[in-house]
Amino acid sequence: MFGILTYRKPINYIILLNLLAYLFIFYNLKSYKFETFAVGLGIILLVCTTYLIIIKNRLGDEYLFLIVSMLLSLGVIMIYRLDNDAGIKQTVWSFIGLVMFVTTCQIFRLIKIWDRIAIYYVGLSVFLYLITLLLGRNINGATNWIVIGGQSFQPLEISKIIYILFLACYFKKPNQLFFEGMGFSETKKEKLNKLVLVLFTFLNVFFLMLQKEWGSILLISSIYIIVLYVYGKNTLFFICNIVMTIPIVLFGYFFVYHIKVRIDTWINPWADIAGKGYQITQSLFAISSGGYFGTGLGLGRPDMVPAVNTDFIFSAICEEMGILTGVAVILLYMLLTYRGLKIVLRVKKRFNKVLGLGITTMLGLQTFIIIGGVIKLIPLTGITLPYISYGGSSLVSSFIILGILQAISREDYADVGGEIDEGE
């Protein structure tokens, strides 16, 4: 057991990061709360335990989890520094997320029918959207939260996973998804299945428009276009789908005030620096004030940035840990995307290849969209930074998709090493 934790293992650098960070927080915040060390040791214990489970059970690519563990550690460190209570809650959600990660990895591996229940994905997705519209609450302009017993969660996080599973079902056998045994010709079945794919995709977009979740519309549409580009065989069908997204973009800009404001603010936030441009300008000020090495944990003023625990946590990291740490965060996400694509290229089952590409694309795009908005590269959207931003439902759902990707990577290890043989 202890042989795993040698100085050559990246897990030791994650442990060192947590020990140093919580020591700095304990000293710099001047409140000297000993619960600070409890949070740090809790994260270290969670990460090390999960890592040992992966190693001992040979659950595939260990570096997927190591990369995410570094991101998770940075997120909890910054959230706890900003708000001690929120940091403790995020630690609890991290425990739940890691339990779901291991559980999902095992369940996905043991159950073999994921590629044969596309109709259930459609039904469950519609059910979640309807429940959200009927019972959802409007928080920060989007009606996508359900509150039960004082705890809020977003069914949308599950809907995104379901949509990727549906895409994997479709692209495994595009002509045999539905309408088998109905006497249709192969050409007719192909056209009907394409129609179902388009209708389900735009049904997701329609429900997200009703929820005013424009950031998620951008994310799901981009995933669809990328997966269609990689695995679709009809160039005309691909072009038609791109053309169909243009009216949605135009409608959003000209008829949705929220989107128009964000685009105008992106173009020139300085025109209304005390109003509509306050968020993004404060973000830019925070990033620039940190310099290359940061002000130090507890020594900056990231609390001046609105929604700093969620949408703008990257700004807080850059301010107190430095722009170099911000670059390191981006590189970690790039490594995560690289590992995901490497797994996709090496696995043999087509369903797993499409599913892995969808998951990797979602994580990569979500990171680009939120960091791009925070640094004013693109208009700002209200989605979270995976594994770093504060939020229970987003963190747990991110670990669920990581668990699926971890299970898919196990097939890669079985193909290469020939040690694992679980059959089809």
QUIBELRA-V410411 format. One record per backbone hydrogen bond with DSSP energy under -0.5 kcal/mol. CO is the residue of the C=O (numbers start at 1). NH is the residue of the N-H. Records with the same first field share a line. If there is no record, write none. Layout:
CO: NH ; NH
This chain:
1: 4
2: 5
4: 6
6: 9
9: 12
10: 13 ; 14
11: 15
12: 16
13: 17
14: 18
15: 19
16: 20
17: 21
18: 22
19: 23
20: 24
21: 25
22: 26
23: 27
24: 28
25: 29
26: 32
27: 30
32: 34
33: 36
34: 37 ; 38
35: 39
36: 40
37: 41
38: 42
39: 43
40: 44
41: 45
42: 46
43: 47
44: 48
45: 49
46: 50
47: 51
48: 52
49: 53
50: 54
51: 55
52: 56
53: 57
54: 59
55: 58
60: 62
61: 64 ; 65
62: 66
63: 67
64: 68
65: 69
66: 70
67: 71
68: 72
69: 73
70: 74
71: 75
72: 76
73: 77
74: 78
75: 79
76: 80
77: 81
78: 82
79: 83
83: 87
84: 88
85: 89
86: 90
87: 91
88: 92
89: 93
90: 94
91: 95
92: 96
93: 97
94: 98
95: 99
96: 100
97: 101
98: 102
99: 103
100: 104
101: 105
102: 106
103: 107
104: 108
105: 109
106: 110
107: 111
113: 116
114: 117
117: 120 ; 121
118: 122
119: 123
120: 124
121: 125
122: 126
123: 127
124: 128
125: 129
126: 130
127: 131
128: 132
129: 133
130: 134
131: 135
132: 136
137: 139 ; 144 ; 145
139: 142
142: 139 ; 144
145: 137
146: 148 ; 153
148: 151
151: 148
153: 146 ; 155
154: 157 ; 158
155: 158 ; 159
156: 160
157: 161
158: 162
159: 163
160: 164
161: 165
162: 166
163: 167
164: 168
165: 169
166: 170
167: 171
168: 172
169: 173
173: 176
179: 182
185: 189
186: 190
187: 191
188: 192
189: 193
190: 194
191: 195
192: 196
193: 197
194: 198
195: 199
196: 200
197: 201
198: 202
199: 203
200: 204
201: 205
202: 206
203: 207
204: 208
205: 209
206: 210
207: 211
208: 212 ; 213
209: 212
211: 143
212: 214
213: 217
214: 218
215: 219
216: 220
217: 221
218: 222
219: 223
220: 224
221: 225
222: 226
223: 227
224: 228
225: 229
226: 230
227: 231
228: 232
233: 235
234: 238
235: 239
236: 240
237: 241
238: 242
239: 243
240: 244
241: 245
242: 245 ; 246
243: 246 ; 247
245: 249
246: 250
247: 251
248: 252
249: 253
250: 254
251: 255
252: 256
255: 257
256: 260
257: 261
258: 262
259: 263
260: 264
261: 265
262: 266
263: 267
264: 268
268: 271
269: 272
270: 273
272: 275 ; 277
275: 278
277: 281
278: 282
279: 283
280: 284
281: 285
282: 286
283: 287
284: 288
285: 289
286: 290
287: 291
288: 291
290: 294
291: 323
292: 324
296: 299
301: 304
302: 305
304: 306
305: 308
307: 310 ; 312
309: 390
310: 313
312: 315 ; 316
313: 317
314: 318
315: 319
316: 320
317: 321 ; 322
318: 322
319: 295
320: 296
322: 326
323: 327
324: 328
325: 329
326: 330
327: 331
328: 332
329: 333
330: 334
331: 335
332: 336
333: 337
334: 338
335: 339
336: 340
337: 341
338: 342
339: 343
340: 344
341: 345
342: 346
343: 346 ; 347
349: 353
350: 354
351: 355
352: 356
353: 357
354: 358
355: 359
356: 360
357: 361
358: 362
359: 363
360: 364
361: 365
362: 366
363: 367
364: 368
365: 369
366: 370
367: 371
368: 372
369: 373
370: 374
371: 375
372: 377 ; 378
373: 376
381: 383
384: 386
385: 388 ; 389
391: 395
392: 396
393: 397
394: 398
395: 399
396: 400
397: 401
398: 402
399: 403
400: 404
401: 405
402: 406
403: 407
404: 408
405: 409
406: 410
407: 411
408: 411 ; 412
409: 413
410: 414
411: 415
412: 416
413: 417 ; 418
414: 418
419: 421
